[in-house]
Amino acid sequence: MTVTIVDVARPVTGSGDVHPDLHAAPCLVTGGVDTHLDLNVAAALDGIGGLLGVAEFPGTLAGHRQMLGWLSGFGPVARVGVEGTGSYGAGLARFLRRAGVAIVEAARPAGPPPGRQVRSAVAT
């Protein structure tokens, strides 16, 4: 498993003049997952879209558990965008729903012109 930490949350330091709401609740985490046959690549984002980290996990039940644990390590998971919930991401989407995580279907990018659908139609 590969983990890349791009930015880590730092504790607030300095004088005692910190607004009390800064300590009211932990940062909600949003996950995004690029699914493949045997491997899923997950990204964790903070509440304003800052990248917290990227990691790879096996596309297995054990890998799904590891991924949710990794995402939860950054804070409470608000939602996860999963690519391919009708194909490679179906098992992951079911797992996350059962774990009480809100799922957002992430559309596959069309890519540069011609888009993926057009390329496959031309190839056949």
N, C-alpha and C positions, 0 to 999 in steps of 0.2 A: 504494500500500500504506500502510495506517495502522498505526502502532505506538504503543501506550500502555504505558509502563513505570510500574507502580504502586509497586514496591518493588525496590530493587537490593541485591544482596549487598554487604556492606561488609567490608573486611579486618579481621581481629582486630587490635586495637592495644592498647597498654598494656605492662605488665611482661612479662618472659620467663616468667612463671608460668602459661602456657597449657597446658592438657592436650594431650598429643601427638596424641590421636585427632582433634582438631579439624582437623588438617592432613593426615590420613591419606588421604582421598579426596575428590574433588569431589562436590558435591551432585548427587544423581540428580534428573532432571527428569521430571515427568509432564505429558503434553500432553492436551488435550481439544479436540475439533474439532466445531463445528456446521457441517454440510455443507448446501450449497444448490446449485442448478443450475449457476451460473457462479462462485460465490464460496464460500470456506471461511473461517470465523472460528476462529482457534486461540487457546487460552489455555495458558500455561506456568505450572506450579506447582512449588514446591520440595518437598523431602522431607516437610514437615509441612503441606502444603496451602496455603502462602502464595502469593498471586498474584504472579508475576514480570512478566507482561506479556500483552497481548492484541494480535493483529494479524490483518489480512485478507490472503488470498492467492487468486489465481485458481484455479478448479477445473480446472486443466490439469496436465500432467506437469511443466512448468516451475514452476508454482505449488506443486506437491507438493515439488519439490526445494528451492524457496525456504523453504517451511514447515519442512522437516526441518533445513535449515541454521540457520534462526532458532531453533528449539527447541534445537538442539545448541549454540548460542551461550551458553545458560544453564548447560550442563553435559551430561554423558552422559544420553541419553534412555532412561529405564527402560521406559516404556510410553506408549501413546497411546490414549485413548478416542475412538472415532470413531462419530458418530451416522449411522445410515442406511447400514450396510455392505452392505445388500442393494439400495440404490438410489443416491442421489447420492454416498455415501461409498465405494462399491465400488472405484472406481479408486484412491482414496487408500489404502484398506486394503491393496489388492494391492501398491501401491508401497512402503508402510511395511514390510510383511512381507518383501518382497524385499530391503529395506535392513537386515533383521535386527532390526526394532523389534517388540516384543510389542504386539499389538492387543487392546483390550478393546472389545466392542460396547457402545456407550452407548445405552440405551433412550430413545426419544423420550418426552418428558414428556406425560402425559395432559392437562395443563392444568386449568383450573378446571372444576368440574362444569357441564354434562356433559363428560366427557372427549372427546378428539379422535375416537376410534372412534364414540362415541355421536353426536357432532355430525355426522359424515359420514353416518351411517345415517339420521339425522333429515332431513338435507338432501336425500336422494334420494327 
